[in-house]
Amino acid sequence: MSGQLLVINPNSSTEVTEAIDRAMAPLRAASGVGIKVVRLEDGPPGIETQQDVESVVPLIVRRIRDTNDAGGYVIACFSDPGLHAAREVTRRPVFGIAECGILTALTLGARFGLISILRQVIPRHLRYLGAMGVTERFAGDRAIEITVTELADERTTFARMVAIGTELRDENGADVLVMACAGMAEYRARLAETLGIPVIEPSQAAASMALGRIALGW
């Protein structure tokens, strides 16, 4: 099995792709495994609606089916678009960042909260949490009301993330947070330090699991 991990950003944003790539730096250094981050040039600029989610599924499946040199794959969108369909077209491990981010949260605290981009994505998250059977450990989901393409505005984005993270911690009782968008990757460390609780960047969580599977040959 090839050792390279392919991380697929299902949107077309160069900025989000570069942020995910930078988030992989500590994992590259620790594992010595090649991690390649790519974007879908034909994808939407941000995945914000159910139509966006469904539109990228065939693109993701085709990309994974046509890639022969990867040891594993990460779908770097918090809706985990095409996760189960992708697992049907390859024998290599495929990970979704929502599933992995939430599972990691369960190991770090009693109750987890989600920091989302927009209110309109929350019902989709709630459906997924119900399907995963983790709602008893779920504290809440609150949105910063910033689109994917606007996340690069560092000052505004971080201020909103601190405000929403504080509400989730103090009002909802979350003792661990998951950033529910791959485009938030830049803010994880500062947010965790500011709030004083663990904050999970889900692309890192998924890549960590994938690297373990590649190393063990599972």
C-alpha positions in Angstrom: 0.0 0.0 0.0 1.3 3.4 -0.9 2.0 5.6 2.0 0.6 8.9 0.7 -2.5 10.3 2.2 -4.7 12.3 -0.2 -6.8 15.0 1.5 -9.6 16.3 -0.8 -11.1 19.7 -0.3 -14.5 19.4 -2.1 -14.8 23.1 -2.8 -12.8 25.2 -5.3 -11.3 27.7 -2.8 -7.6 28.1 -3.0 -7.6 29.8 0.4 -9.4 27.0 2.2 -7.2 24.4 0.5 -4.0 26.2 1.6 -5.4 26.5 5.2 -6.0 22.7 5.3 -2.5 22.1 3.9 -0.9 24.2 6.6 -3.0 22.3 9.2 -1.3 19.1 8.0 2.2 20.4 8.8 2.6 18.9 12.3 1.2 15.5 11.1 3.7 15.5 8.2 6.5 16.2 10.7 5.5 13.5 13.1 4.6 10.7 10.7 7.0 11.2 7.8 4.1 10.2 5.5 3.4 12.2 2.5 0.1 14.2 2.7 -1.2 15.8 -0.4 -4.0 18.3 -0.2 -6.0 19.0 -3.3 -9.2 21.0 -4.2 -12.0 20.2 -6.6 -11.6 22.8 -9.3 -15.2 22.2 -10.5 -16.6 22.3 -7.0 -18.5 25.3 -5.5 -16.5 28.1 -3.8 -18.0 26.9 -0.5 -20.2 24.0 0.5 -23.0 25.7 2.4 -26.3 24.1 1.2 -27.6 20.6 0.7 -27.4 21.2 -3.0 -23.7 22.0 -2.7 -23.2 18.8 -0.7 -24.9 16.6 -3.3 -23.3 18.4 -6.3 -19.8 17.4 -5.2 -20.5 13.7 -4.5 -19.8 12.5 -8.0 -16.7 14.7 -8.2 -15.3 13.2 -5.0 -16.1 9.6 -6.0 -14.5 10.1 -9.4 -11.4 11.6 -7.9 -10.9 8.7 -5.5 -11.8 6.0 -8.1 -9.3 7.5 -10.5 -6.5 7.8 -8.0 -4.3 4.7 -7.8 -1.3 5.9 -5.7 -2.9 6.9 -2.4 -2.8 4.9 0.8 -5.9 6.6 2.2 -8.2 9.5 1.6 -9.8 12.3 3.7 -12.9 14.2 2.5 -12.3 17.6 4.0 -15.8 19.0 4.3 -17.8 18.8 7.5 -20.8 17.4 5.7 -18.8 14.3 4.8 -20.1 14.4 1.2 -19.9 11.1 -0.6 -18.2 9.3 2.3 -20.1 6.0 1.9 -20.2 6.2 -1.9 -16.4 6.7 -1.9 -15.8 3.7 0.3 -17.5 1.6 -2.3 -15.0 2.5 -5.1 -11.7 1.9 -3.2 -10.3 -0.7 -0.9 -8.2 2.0 0.8 -9.5 3.7 3.9 -11.7 6.8 3.4 -12.4 9.2 6.3 -14.8 12.1 6.6 -13.8 15.0 8.8 -17.2 15.4 10.6 -17.3 11.7 11.7 -13.6 11.9 12.8 -13.9 15.2 14.5 -16.9 14.2 16.5 -15.4 10.8 17.5 -12.2 12.6 18.6 -14.3 15.0 20.7 -15.8 12.1 22.5 -12.4 11.2 23.8 -11.6 14.6 25.1 -14.6 15.7 27.0 -18.1 14.8 28.3 -20.1 17.1 26.0 -19.0 18.6 22.7 -20.2 21.6 20.9 -20.0 22.6 17.2 -19.0 25.9 15.8 -20.7 26.2 12.5 -20.4 28.8 9.7 -24.1 29.5 9.0 -27.4 28.7 10.8 -28.7 27.0 7.6 -26.1 24.2 8.0 -27.2 23.2 11.5 -30.2 21.0 10.6 -27.8 19.0 8.4 -25.4 18.6 11.3 -28.3 17.5 13.6 -29.4 14.8 11.1 -25.8 13.5 11.0 -25.4 13.5 14.8 -28.6 11.5 15.1 -27.4 9.0 12.6 -24.2 8.6 14.5 -26.1 8.1 17.8 -24.1 10.7 19.7 -26.8 13.2 20.7 -26.6 12.4 24.4 -23.1 13.8 24.4 -24.0 16.8 22.2 -24.1 20.2 23.9 -25.1 22.4 21.0 -24.4 23.9 17.6 -24.0 27.6 17.1 -23.1 29.6 13.9 -20.7 32.4 13.5 -22.8 33.6 10.5 -19.8 33.9 8.1 -19.6 32.2 4.7 -16.8 30.0 3.7 -15.3 32.6 1.4 -15.4 35.2 4.2 -13.5 33.1 6.7 -10.2 34.6 5.4 -11.2 37.9 7.2 -9.1 36.9 10.2 -10.1 39.7 12.6 -13.9 39.3 12.2 -13.8 35.5 12.0 -11.7 35.0 15.1 -13.8 37.4 17.1 -17.0 35.6 16.1 -15.5 32.2 16.9 -14.5 33.4 20.4 -18.0 34.8 21.0 -19.7 31.6 19.8 -17.2 29.3 21.6 -17.8 31.2 24.8 -21.5 30.7 24.5 -21.1 27.0 23.8 -18.8 26.6 26.9 -20.7 28.8 29.3 -24.3 28.5 28.2 -24.5 25.0 26.6 -21.9 23.3 28.9 -19.5 22.2 26.2 -16.1 21.1 27.5 -14.7 20.4 24.0 -15.4 22.1 20.7 -15.3 21.0 17.1 -14.8 23.6 14.4 -17.5 22.5 11.9 -15.8 23.7 8.7 -12.4 22.9 7.2 -12.0 26.6 6.4 -11.6 27.4 10.1 -8.3 25.5 10.3 -6.1 28.5 10.9 -7.9 29.4 14.2 -7.7 26.2 16.2 -4.7 26.8 18.4 -5.6 30.4 19.3 -9.2 29.5 20.0 -8.2 26.7 22.3 -5.8 29.0 24.2 -8.4 31.8 24.5 -11.3 29.5 25.7 -9.2 27.2 27.8 -10.8 24.0 26.5 -9.9 21.6 23.7 -10.7 22.6 20.2 -10.6 20.1 17.4 -9.7 20.9 13.8 -11.5 18.0 12.1 -9.2 17.7 9.1 -6.4 17.0 11.5 -8.5 14.5 13.4 -9.4 12.7 10.2 -5.8 12.7 8.9 -4.6 11.4 12.3 -6.9 8.4 12.0 -6.0 7.8 8.4 -2.3 7.9 9.1 -2.8 5.3 11.9 -4.7 3.0 9.5 -2.0 3.4 6.8 0.8 2.6 9.3 -1.0 -0.5 10.6 -2.3 -1.7 7.2 -5.8 -1.9 8.5 
